[in-house]
Amino acid sequence: TAIPGEITPFYFNGELHRLGNFTRYDGGRMIRGCEIRRESDDAVLSTPFTGHYFSIAFMWENKCWCFGRNDENGMKIDLTVSEDLIHWSELETVWDISETGIRIFNCSVAFDGKRFVMAYENNNPAFPIFTLNFLESTDLRHWQTIPGAVYGENKYIGGPSLYYMPDGFYYVTYVDQFVHPQARKLNYRTSIAR
């Protein structure tokens, strides 16, 4: 039985689909990956990644671009691309911070009309876990750090979804932690930042 994880809903040819991360156990061996499902009948169309987690789908130019954290060391983001959601390109590593020892978690991509921007969670020990760093690209394959672009330096940030809006601002939704004022227990809520 697969344990479901993070999900990215997206439209392909006008029809709703979802990329879902999963964890399965086969003879005690853990297998992680993601599947593409058609929402109308819940049919599994393909498995873009195995050996990866925190994968996302990003639609661009009628192609599905899947980014996923490579589980080999947790410090690389790989990419595969499909024009039909069934056949996928060879994996290519598009971000590698292995030399830092910092692990990568969830990521999200947006386009502002000129460039692509990626937000990604990491466990940089200088900040709280899941602080967001930001990258930019003109082709979705070659990424570079946006200097000084960090969010969550003083709080928990989890599960980012990055959006660019016509008002000229980026927005990111995320999960943050708070202590419930009456129950006095740790809770989570969805928040937004601009």
C-alpha positions, 0 to 999 in steps of 0.5 A, a space after each residue: 500500500 502506498 502512503 500518499 504525500 504532497 500533491 500538485 494539481 494541474 491542468 493538461 489539455 484542459 483536463 484536471 490531473 494531479 502529481 502525487 508523491 508516494 512512499 511504498 514498502 516492498 519486502 521492507 525496502 522503502 520506495 518513494 516516487 510520484 505518479 500522474 493521475 487523471 482526476 476524472 477517473 483516478 487512473 494512473 498515467 505514469 510514474 515520472 520519478 522513483 527514488 525522488 520525493 517532494 516532486 512537483 508538476 509545472 505546466 509550461 508550453 504544453 509540457 509538464 515539467 516535473 521537478 523532484 528532490 533526488 533521494 540519493 543524498 537529498 541535496 539535488 533537484 532533478 527534472 524530467 519533461 513530458 508532452 503527453 504525461 506518459 513518456 518522460 525525458 531522461 532525468 537531468 540534475 538542475 540544482 545541486 548543493 551537495 557540497 554544502 551538506 544542506 538538504 532540500 525539501 519541497 519546491 515550487 515554480 512560478 513565471 513572471 513574464 520574464 523569468 522563472 523563479 523557484 522557491 525551495 525549502 532547506 535545512 540550512 542550520 543558520 535558520 529554522 528548518 524549511 527556510 525558503 531560498 529562491 532561484 531564477 532561470 530563463 529556461 527551467 534547466 539552468 538555475 542560479 541563486 537570487 542573492 539575498 532572497 530568503 524567507 522564514 529566517 525567524 520562523 517555520 515555513 513548510 510546503 511552499 506554493 509560489 505564484 506571480 500575480 498581475 499586480 507585479 508581486 510574488 505570493 507564497 502560501 505556506 504552512 506555519 506553526 503557532 501555539 493555539 491560544 486556548 488549547 496551548 498546543 502546537 498547531 499549523 495553519 496556511 499563511 501567505 506572504 507577498 
